[in-house]
Amino acid sequence: MKLRTLLSAAAAAMMLTAIPASAQQLSIATGGTGGTYYPYGGGLAELITKYIDGTSAVAEVTGASVENMGLIARGDSDIAIGLADTVYAGYTGTGKFEGRTLDNVRALASIYPNAVQIVTMADSGINGLADLKGKRVSVGAPGSGTEVSAKTLLEANGITYDDIEEQRLNFNETADALRDGDIDAGFWSVGPPTSSILNLATTRDIKLIALTDEEILAALDAEPTFAPYALRTGVYEGVTAPVNTISTPNVLFVNADMDEELAYQITKTLFEKVDELIAIHPAANDTTVDFALNSTPIPMHPGALRYYEETGNPIPPQLYP
């Protein structure tokens, strides 16, 4: 028994010494598994683990943007992805964050645009935004950026939750409910193409609802972080022409207390190894320094700014804390 105890203690000591004292594991708050945040976050976790010495990372499933703001502000996660409108609202204490300013959050980059995608069945008879009135509509998971974007878009065009039978489902649940006929339409705010819509389109004939120029202008007036966007032909099976909609940048953000060198290394790795992210998800094609500097709605972390300064690109003054 004494020998076994000594051997166990020796084995434990070897395990402890095998791990560098400086090793740290980072948590990346993403979203549901049916969207883009989770695979993108998983890809970033791989890059951090592979290229930043003494550091590993893992992607965590969350309720997405709104929840992620709280996770970072409280220090419960280390890195997160969120929609620009949600991140801006949290930072300024407006909208859903009225009276709760989370100004200890800093950006590393804007990484790609989220397109609002309104999906219905091809034979639903829903051909425009106004046709959603009186219908069963999934507006996204509770606390998600999708719901924030859906509500803003609808209200900007004279449609409230009183006009629809809203359901708050995540991406996979929305796709399943459409497939089963339990809802009439669903909102996604995500980088296209996304797996849940791709899978739905292989088993059912779907339709993407286009926004009119007037509906887009109304949305832009209501939310300055929106931008016009056209979903390309063939993005999903059955999409035979471009579909006009709106988009919102996705922001990679951290707590202001993150170590400056770590924030620098994460930002540097993100851009210098982006080809490996593109291989994981095509949304990373939009992960560029130019997009980051021109689409980020809140101040950046000093470590990230150090990387951008090294690239020689002009940095907008509002990105400095």
Secondary structure in CASP SS format (residue, H / E / C, confidence):
PFRMAT SS
TARGET T0000
AUTHOR 0000-0000-0000
METHOD secondary structure of the structure
MODEL  1
M C 1.00
K H 1.00
L H 1.00
R H 1.00
T H 1.00
L H 1.00
L H 1.00
S H 1.00
A H 1.00
A H 1.00
A H 1.00
A H 1.00
A H 1.00
M H 1.00
M H 1.00
L H 1.00
T H 1.00
A H 1.00
I C 1.00
P C 1.00
A C 1.00
S C 1.00
A C 1.00
Q E 1.00
Q E 1.00
L E 1.00
S E 1.00
I E 1.00
A E 1.00
T C 1.00
G C 1.00
G C 1.00
T C 1.00
G C 1.00
G C 1.00
T C 1.00
Y H 1.00
Y H 1.00
P H 1.00
Y H 1.00
G H 1.00
G H 1.00
G H 1.00
L H 1.00
A H 1.00
E H 1.00
L H 1.00
I H 1.00
T H 1.00
K H 1.00
Y H 1.00
I C 1.00
D C 1.00
G C 1.00
T E 1.00
S E 1.00
A E 1.00
V E 1.00
A E 1.00
E E 1.00
V C 1.00
T C 1.00
G C 1.00
A C 1.00
S H 1.00
V H 1.00
E H 1.00
N H 1.00
M H 1.00
G H 1.00
L H 1.00
I H 1.00
A H 1.00
R H 1.00
G C 1.00
D C 1.00
S C 1.00
D C 1.00
I E 1.00
A E 1.00
I E 1.00
G E 1.00
L E 1.00
A H 1.00
D H 1.00
T H 1.00
V H 1.00
Y H 1.00
A H 1.00
G H 1.00
Y H 1.00
T H 1.00
G C 1.00
T C 1.00
G H 1.00
K H 1.00
F H 1.00
E C 1.00
G C 1.00
R C 1.00
T C 1.00
L C 1.00
D C 1.00
N C 1.00
V E 1.00
R E 1.00
A E 1.00
L E 1.00
A E 1.00
S E 1.00
I E 1.00
Y E 1.00
P E 1.00
N E 1.00
A E 1.00
V E 1.00
Q E 1.00
I E 1.00
V E 1.00
T E 1.00
M E 1.00
A C 1.00
D C 1.00
S C 1.00
G C 1.00
I C 1.00
N C 1.00
G C 1.00
L H 1.00
A H 1.00
D H 1.00
L H 1.00
K C 1.00
G C 1.00
K C 1.00
R E 1.00
V E 1.00
S E 1.00
V C 1.00
G C 1.00
A C 1.00
P C 1.00
G C 1.00
S C 1.00
G H 1.00
T H 1.00
E H 1.00
V H 1.00
S H 1.00
A H 1.00
K H 1.00
T H 1.00
L H 1.00
L H 1.00
E H 1.00
A H 1.00
N C 1.00
G C 1.00
I C 1.00
T C 1.00
Y H 1.00
D H 1.00
D H 1.00
I C 1.00
E E 1.00
E E 1.00
Q E 1.00
R C 1.00
L C 1.00
N C 1.00
F H 1.00
N H 1.00
E H 1.00
T H 1.00
A H 1.00
D H 1.00
A H 1.00
L H 1.00
R H 1.00
D H 1.00
G C 1.00
D C 1.00
I C 1.00
D C 1.00
A E 1.00
G E 1.00
F E 1.00
W E 1.00
S E 1.00
V E 1.00
G C 1.00
P C 1.00
P C 1.00
T C 1.00
S H 1.00
S H 1.00
I H 1.00
L H 1.00
N H 1.00
L H 1.00
A H 1.00
T H 1.00
T H 1.00
R C 1.00
D C 1.00
I E 1.00
K E 1.00
L E 1.00
I C 1.00
A C 1.00
L C 1.00
T C 1.00
D H 1.00
E H 1.00
E H 1.00
I H 1.00
L H 1.00
A H 1.00
A H 1.00
L H 1.00
D H 1.00
A H 1.00
E C 1.00
P C 1.00
T C 1.00
F C 1.00
A E 1.00
P E 1.00
Y E 1.00
A E 1.00
L E 1.00
R C 1.00
T C 1.00
G C 1.00
V C 1.00
Y C 1.00
E C 1.00
G C 1.00
V C 1.00
T C 1.00
A C 1.00
P C 1.00
V E 1.00
N E 1.00
T E 1.00
I E 1.00
S E 1.00
T E 1.00
P E 1.00
N E 1.00
V E 1.00
L E 1.00
F E 1.00
V E 1.00
N E 1.00
A C 1.00
D C 1.00
M C 1.00
D C 1.00
E H 1.00
E H 1.00
L H 1.00
A H 1.00
Y H 1.00
Q H 1.00
I H 1.00
T H 1.00
K H 1.00
T H 1.00
L H 1.00
F H 1.00
E H 1.00
K C 1.00
V H 1.00
D H 1.00
E H 1.00
L H 1.00
I H 1.00
A H 1.00
I H 1.00
H C 1.00
P H 1.00
A H 1.00
A H 1.00
N H 1.00
D H 1.00
T C 1.00
T C 1.00
V H 1.00
D H 1.00
F H 1.00
A H 1.00
L H 1.00
N H 1.00
S H 1.00
T C 1.00
P C 1.00
I C 1.00
P C 1.00
M E 1.00
H C 1.00
P H 1.00
G H 1.00
A H 1.00
L H 1.00
R H 1.00
Y H 1.00
Y H 1.00
E H 1.00
E H 1.00
T H 1.00
G C 1.00
N C 1.00
P C 1.00
I C 1.00
P C 1.00
P H 1.00
Q H 1.00
L H 1.00
Y C 1.00
P C 1.00
END
